[in-house]
Amino acid sequence: MPAEGWNGKFQATGNGGWSGAVNHGALARALALGYAAAGTDTGHSGGRGEFALGHPEKLIDFGYRAVHEMTVKAKAIIAAYYGNGPRLSYWVGCSSGGKQGLKEAQQYPADYDGILAGAPANYWTHLMVGDLWVSQTTLKDPAAYIPKEKYPALHKAALAACDALDGVTDGLIENPMRCRFDPAVLACKDGDSPACLTTPQVESARKIYSGPVNPRTKKQIFPGLEPGSELGWGPLAGGPHPFQIADDHFKYVVFKDPNWDFRTLNLDSHVALTDKIDKGTLNAINPDLRKFLGRGGKMILYHGWNDQLIAPRNTVNYYESMVAKSGGAAKVSQSIRLFMAPGMAHCAGGEGPNTFDALTALDQWVEHGKAPEQIIAAHRADGKVDRTRPWCPYPQVAKYKGSGSTDDAANFVCAPQKGR
């Protein structure tokens, strides 16, 4: 809590993955802006899922209870210290932190006035399947493994197929949902090399883009990664071990067996099992936010289209489910807006503009009723800004005006996108 210069507001900071640690860097940034700030270790220490084995109460803490209790206690401490509680409260988090923010809005709608939720891991049980599916796809059969040396060729081919769809050839795919890219264009013709894919590798790439589907019901379990994300496939697809966060979920939460083998993942029975035992503990997929909206809550969602860990279309799907449940697009946009970031990786980084100030946009919306019509993001190279671009409220996209540098946000306007 600032000893002086408190802005009268409270900011809570989120976690990532299984994180059992307070993010002190995030707290410091909040303090520098004048906020009283708090974080939680979610009831355990360390970054693995082992804590859940034999401790269902700790899983509940991680799922939602720790954040809510931290919020209640933090407000009480603030009131005791300053003589009055915060006049406004904000949640700021990405990945698991994005999920935590959505869980608060769904389950404790009075906790926060504004929520900034990035790349939310909100469909946790299916996300774990989706991430492990990628590992299973490339690591179960050595022939299906795509060496990291081939990622650049795959990425270049995806850009060649889809970069220009938005009218600007700039190394970014503005809206990957319009992209129709078949990795078979890289099929090896004169022997294997870093510039081509073998037949099993082509099939692996197709699976990574398509995401897992239930073999019995034919329903999509979780979206695939998007064209443009290829340079970041290493954590999920590059081995030599499966992605640890997802592997831990099945070892310590679902099967309670540290020796469980990810190669045995079943896209029918095991998905049903993880959904059954969750009982709303880890998932934050309730689309009904009418209580949060009814008390004037505001939310900014954002997700990088090149996210390599959480398929970005999951956030689009959740947003659209909220729109359908909570009063339609026009009504929901008065309180909740989604910004999809071309070229941005998981929470930050990537080839696209990926540094931004969404907190100020959220604060302006909550305090002054000024809804964000765009968020200006920047890309830096060697410490210098070399490109700016507006992020637009979904389903709008940034459209080039036709003149001026394509590296300058001023030469773009947010406009409806053509097709999907």
N, C-alpha and C positions, 0 to 999 in steps of 0.2 A: 504494500500500500504506500503511495507517495506521501512522504512526510509533509510536503507542501505542494501546491499546484494540482491537487486532485481535481479532475474534470467532472466529478460527481457521478461517474459511470463505472460499471464493473465489466471486466472482460474475462471470460473463462477460455482456457486453451485446451485443445484436444490432443489425442494420442495417435500413434500409428501402429499398424499391425497388432501384435499381442502386447504392445508396450506396457510394462509395469514400471513407469518412471515419469516423473514430472518434467515437462519440457521447459527447462530454465531459460533457454534462449527466447522462446515465445513469451514467457513472463517478462523478461527484460524489455522486449520490444513493446509490450503493452504498457509497462511502467513509463517508458520513455515518452509515450503519447499521453500520459497523465491518467491512465486507467488504474484502478485497483484491480489486481489480477489474481487468478488462482488456477491451479491445475491439480490433477490427481494421478496417482500411480495405478488407479483402478482396482486396488485391493491386493496387488501382488508385486513382486520384484522380478525383473528380467524381461527378455523379449521373446520368450518361447511359450508354447501352450501347455507345457508340462504341469503348470500350477493347477490346471483343471482336473487332473487325474485324482479321483477320490475326494474332490472338494467341489461339489456342485454349488455350494454357497459362494465360492470364489468366482465361479463362472457367472453367476447372477450379478455379483459386484462388477465384473468386467463388462457384462452385457448392458447394464443400465443403472444399477443402484448406486455405484460409486460416484458417477457423475451427478446424479440428482442430489445425493447427500452432500457432496462437495459444494454444490450450488447453494443449498439451503444454509449450510454452515458458513460459507464465505459471506453471504449477505448479512448474516447475524454478526459476524466479526467486523465487517465494514461498519455496520450500524453502531456497534459498541465503540469502535475506534473514533469515528468521525462525529458521532452523535445523531447520525441519520443514515439510513440505508441508501444504496445507489438509486438514482432517479431513472436510470436506464441500464439494462443488462444485455450483454452481447456474448454469443458463442462464436468461437473461431476455431475451425479444425478442418483437416483434410484427411482423406483415406479412412482409417478407423475414426478419426476425428470428425469427418463428414458424417459418418454413420451415427456417431454420438449426437451430433446436432439434430439430425432427423429424428432420432429416438426421443430427444427432449421435446421436440415440437409435437410428436405423436402422443407421447405418454404423459408429459408434464408441460402442457402448453403455456402455463403461467410463469415458467422459470425464466424465459428470455424474451426480450422485446425484439431482438434482431438475431438472426442466425446466418452465419457465413459457412457454408458446407461445400467443401471441394471434394471431387472424385470419391463420393461416398461408397464405403464398403457395406451398403445397407442391406443388400440381398446376400448376407454373409454365407448362408448354407450353400447357395447355388454358385456364389463366387468361388468358394473353396473347391467345388466340383470343376468349375470352369478353368481355374488355374492349374489344378492337378491334371485335368484333361490334356492341357498343353504338354505338361511334363511326361505324361503317359504316352502321348502321341509320338514324341521324339526320342524318348529314352527306353521304351519297352523293347523296340526292335532296332538294333544298331544300323540297319539299312535305312531306317526312316529318319535318322538323326541328321539335322541340318547344321553343318559346321558354321561357326560364327563368321568365318572368312567369306561365307556366301551371303551374309546379311546385306552388305552394300549393293550387290548386284540385284538382289530381290527388291530392295528399297528403290533403286534407280528405275527398275522396271515398273513398279507401282506408280511412281511419279510420272513416268512417261505415259502411262495409261490415263492418269486422272488429274494431274496438276493443272492442266489448261482448261478444265471444265468450268472454272469460275471466270474465265476470260483473262486471267493473269498467270503467266508462267513464272513462278517465284519460288519453287522448291517446296511449296505447301499445298496440301489438299484441303481446300476450304470446307468442303462437306463430303466426307468419305462415304456417306450413305448413298450418294449418287454414283460412286465409283464402281465400275464393273471390271475388276482385274482378275485375270486367270493366270496364276504362276506357271502354267504350262508353257507360256511363251519363252520361258527360260530352260525348257527341257534340253538336256544334253544331246548333241547330235554327233559330236566327234570325240567322245570320251569325256570322262569327268574332269571338271576344273572349277575354280572358284567363281567363274562367270556363268555357271549353268547348274541346273538341278537334275538329279537322277529321278527316275519315275517314282520311287518311294518318297523322295524328298518333295516332289511336286504335290503328292497326296498329303504329306504332312502340312505343307504350307496352306493347302486348301482347308484342312481341318482347323488350323489355327485361326484362319479368317472366318470360318463358318461357326465355330463354337460347338459345344456338345449338344446333341439331340437325343432324347429318350428313344431307344431303339424300338420300344413297344408302342408308345403313344405317338411318336414322331413329333412331340412338342419340344420346342427350344428350351433347354435348361438354363443356359446363360449365353449372352452374345459372344461372338468371337472378337479378336483384336482387329483393328481397322487397317486398311491399306495406308501406308505411311509410317506405321509403328515398327517396322522391321528391325531397325538399328537397335531397338531396345528389347529384343526377344530373349536375350541371354538369361535373365533370371528365371523365366518360366521354361524355356526350351533348351537352354544351353548346357544343362547338366553340370557335373556328373550326377548330381543328386536332384530329387524333385524339389519344387518350391517349398521351402520350409514352413511358411505360415499355413499353407493348405495341408501339407503333410501332417503337421502337428494337430490340426483340427480333427482329422480322421483318426490319428493315433490316440489322442488324449481325450477327445470329447465324444466321438462317435463310437469307436470300437474299444476304447480304454485298454489299448494294447500297444505298447511302445514298439513292438516288433511287426506291426501291421505293414504290409507291402503295398505301396501305391499302385503297383502293376495290376493288382486285383480289383481296382475300382470298377464298380458296376454302375452303369448310367441309369439303371432302372431301380433296382432294389436299394442300393446304397444312397441314392438321392432321396428316395422315400424315407429311408431310415433317418438321415440327418435332419430332414424336415420335421419328422415326427417327434424326435427328442428335443428339438429346439424350443418349441412351445413359446415362441416370441422372445426368447432370451437374447439371442444374438441378431436376429433379423430385425430390420426397421423398415418394413415395406408397407405399412398401413397408409393408404392414400388419402384417408379422411383427415384433413388438417383444418376442418371448419372451426374447431375450438381455438386453435392457434390464430387463425385468421380473424375470428370473431372478436378477439381482444386486441386487434390491431397489430399483430405480429407481422414482421417482414422477414423475408428470406432471400438470400442470393445463393444459388447453386452454380458451380462451375466445374468443368471437366475438360481435360486436354484430349483432343481427338487422337493423339499419338500415345495415349496412356498404354504402357506396356505391362501393367499389373492388374488393373481393373478395367474391363472392357467398357469404353465410354457410352456405348449404346444402352447400357444398364441404367444410367442416369437419365437419358432421354426417355426410356420406357417408364421409369418411376415418375418423372415430371408429367408425362402424358396421362398416367394413371391418376395423379393428383388433379389434373385439369378435368378429367372425366368425373371424378368423385366430388370435387369441391366447388363446382359451380360454373365450369366452362373457362375457356382461355381468357376471355375479356375480364372476368371477375378475378381469376387467380393471378393474372398479370398485375393487378393492383397491389398485390402483396408478395408474390413469389415470382422471381425471374431466373431463368437458366441461361448461362453463358457457356457456349462450347468454344474451345480454344484450338484453332488449327495449328498443328505442329508442336503443341505442348505435350510433354511426357507426363508421368505420374506426379501430380501436384505442382511440379515446377520442371524447369529444364526443357531441352528439346530444341529443334531447329526453328520453331516458331516463337513469336513474342510470348514471354512467359514470366515477366516480372510486372506486377500490377498492384493497385491499391483498391481492392474491393471493400475493405473495411470503411474507408471514408465514404464510398458510395452507399454502403449500408447505413452508416450513421446519418447521412444526409436524408435518406429515405425515412428512417425512423423518426428523426428529430424534426425534419422540416417538410416531410411529405413529398420530397423530390425523388421520383422514381428514376432509376438509372436507365437512360436510353442507350448507353454504351459504356464500356469500360476500356480505357486505353491501356494497352499492354506493350511492353518493350522487349526487344531481344538485345543482348549484349554480347560483344566479342572483344576479348582483350580488355575488358573493363569499360568499354565504350558502347553506347547505344548505336546500333547499326540498322535498326528497323523498329518502327512502331506500327501498330495496327489496332483498329477498334474490335473489341469483342462485342457481339450483338446479342440482344435478347432472343433466345430461340423462339420460333423457328427462323428468325431473320438471319442473314449472313452479311458479311462485309463485301460490298460491291465497289469495284474500282470506278471512279468518276470518268476515267478516260484520258486524263492528262495529269502530268506531274509524276514525281517519283512514286513507285509502288512500295517504297520503304517508308513512306510518310503517311501516318494515319489520317492526316487532313485530306488526303486524296481518295478517301473511301467513305461510303455512306452505308448505313444499315438499311437493308431492303429485303423484301420477301424473296425466298429462294425458289428457283424453278425446279419442280419435281422433287422426288425423294429417292 
